[in-house]
Amino acid sequence: MTSVNYKAEGIVFDIQRFSINDGPGIRTIVFLKGCPLSCLWCCNPESQKLEPVVMYSKEKCISCKRCMEACTYGAIDTANKGFIDRQKCVGCGECVSICPTGALTLKGENMTVEEVIRILKKDRTIYRKSGGGITISGGEPLVQWKFTTELLKACKSQGWNTAIETTGYGSEEAVESVFKFVDHVLLDIKSTDSNIHKEVTGVSTELILRNAARIAEIAPVVIRVPTIPTINAFDEEFINISTLAKTLKGVDTIHILPYHVYGENKYGLIGREYPMGYDIKPLPKEEAAKFKKIVEDQGLKCVIGG
């Protein structure tokens, strides 16, 4: 049996129970901090940096000013745009602990594998009855690949099904360490055009495509396409992605993830402008259906959502 380092530490920003869209059955998703990509449409912007980030909701704030008194770094003031001076804030969480209404929340907590497993065990009966399990997401789990490896090993030792949501952007060492403990890989492919990919995510496709080929040799892969109007919502792109998928060992399914605006409000909560802009609308259902047919015409299975 493979030994597990239960004392290994990682930075977790959320644990979401009862998910049905991130692998088979009912699952718990462990969200890890840190991502080398900066996708314009990212719906978890609080995950991009490894450091903890304080989120502020003006709607929940009652202006009691307790947080201002608690902050020893002088980062909180009503005169600040967005209330929090992000240059001064260190994410210590003192303001969060004193806030009576939940207007301030901290995203990013150091946790050991042992602590995470203790939470996951609450739903072990559900995993067994539904054929579900654990999904590691982010951020990009390959950033904290040592912690991800130990957490996956611990999940496998419990007999749980494992899945990972990944961009595939990571070191060779990370790929070889992580994926041998994964039952389902949900691999995002945003664009096959490296220039466009770099423009909208900050990185080129070279490493992602090289890793995709290796990952498919290690574990079962489903390609997921966040489908964004003006960026990759084109017939030609779906033909290209389908062609790519057929070059990867065992890959026979593509999931179309239609662009949505659910994450827009998070940018204001962390003091940032939404980089995608507010004039891009969600992908129409008929467009998603058209792309699904293109994929199926290429001899692949296709699911809208997932």
Beta strands, then each sheet from edge to edge (+ up, - down):
strand 1: 9-19
strand 2: 27-32
strand 3: 53-56
strand 4: 104-107
strand 5: 109-112
strand 6: 133-137
strand 7: 161-166
strand 8: 184-188
strand 9: 221-227
strand 10: 253-258
strand 11: 301-304
sheet 1: 5+ 1- 2+ 6+ 7+ 8+ 9+ 10+ 11+
sheet 2: 3+ 4-
end
